Amino acid sequence: MVNAHQFGTTTPERLTARELTVWRALLDTTTELRRLLSVQLQEADVSPGDYAVLVALTDASDRKLRSSELADAIDWERSRLSHHLGRMEQRGLLRREECPGDNRGSLIVMTDEGVSALRRASGPHLRAVKHYFAEALDGDQVESLGEVLGTIRAHLGTLTASGADS
């Protein structure tokens, strides 16, 4: 049950009808974008989860990360990540190595096959993002949306830092 004190108020505030309409539109739109982009990734034999893991590894030094760092980078629970990594390892997209100085941890390393899979998927994926997302907006809308999302992220960061989100 949600406690009004969690949100720094003594009485719960209600969303306005417009706020609720916009919120639902945001959820519906992001769900549809994820569905369309997922279909496109599947055509390249890469799941959205595979893509997230491979991009995070590409961004890392030497294409490797500790499993805990990878979980944090893609915001997944460690158990979910562990199961997914097992499936990716079976397909040859990555391998696990012992983590120096940590007997419990492992390093996740992208293989050459993982690099190939990411290259196969990235071009079509980015073209789909352009088609389904960017082409729907003009330059001013892209800037406005960027500002809005930045404001929301900053607000969430403030709440997280103050402990108001727990």
C-alpha positions, -999 to 999 in steps of 0.1 A, spaced: 0 0 0 13 35 -9 18 57 21 13 95 14 42 103 37 65 85 11 58 114 -13 64 142 12 27 150 16 2 144 43 -27 140 18 -23 121 -14 -24 143 -44 -44 132 -74 -34 134 -110 -54 158 -131 -73 143 -160 -48 157 -184 -18 144 -165 -34 109 -164 -41 111 -202 -5 121 -210 9 95 -186 -12 67 -203 -1 81 -238 35 78 -226 31 42 -215 12 32 -246 36 49 -269 68 35 -253 52 0 -253 44 2 -290 79 15 -298 94 -13 -278 72 -38 -297 81 -25 -331 118 -23 -323 118 -58 -308 103 -73 -340 130 -56 -360 157 -69 -337 143 -104 -338 147 -103 -376 185 -100 -370 183 -129 -345 190 -106 -316 165 -100 -287 162 -66 -271 179 -81 -240 208 -94 -262 211 -60 -277 212 -42 -243 239 -66 -231 260 -63 -263 258 -25 -263 268 -23 -227 298 -46 -234 307 -25 -265 308 6 -243 331 -11 -218 369 -13 -218 381 -43 -238 344 -54 -243 342 -69 -209 324 -61 -176 320 -77 -142 285 -93 -141 274 -70 -113 285 -39 -134 266 -52 -164 235 -57 -143 237 -22 -131 245 -8 -166 213 -23 -181 192 -21 -149 184 -58 -146 182 -80 -115 213 -102 -112 193 -134 -114 176 -123 -146 209 -113 -161 225 -146 -151 199 -167 -169 201 -144 -200 239 -146 -201 237 -184 -200 215 -183 -232 238 -158 -249 269 -179 -239 253 -210 -255 249 -190 -287 285 -179 -286 278 -142 -282 298 -139 -250 319 -159 -226 324 -158 -189 359 -155 -173 371 -156 -138 372 -122 -122 407 -115 -109 406 -109 -72 370 -120 -68 363 -157 -66 325 -151 -66 323 -127 -95 328 -133 -132 338 -111 -161 315 -111 -191 334 -108 -224 318 -102 -258 331 -127 -284 337 -120 -320 304 -136 -327 288 -111 -303 305 -83 -322 291 -97 -355 256 -100 -341 257 -65 -328 269 -52 -362 242 -71 -380 215 -57 -357 227 -21 -352 221 -7 -387 186 -20 -391 178 -12 -355 190 24 -357 171 29 -390 140 16 -373 145 41 -344 148 68 -370 117 57 -388 94 50 -359 106 77 -335 127 105 -349 108 109 -382 76 116 -362 91 147 -346 104 179 -360 137 195 -346 119 216 -320 99 186 -308 131 166 -304 147 194 -284 115 198 -262 113 161 -256 149 160 -246 144 188 -221 113 171 -207 130 138 -203 160 156 -187 138 173 -162 121 140 -153 154 122 -149 168 151 -127 136 149 -106 140 112 -102 176 116 -93 168 141 -66 141 118 -52 165 89 -52 193 109 -36 170 121 -8 156 86 -2 120 98 -11 116 69 -36 117 41 -10 
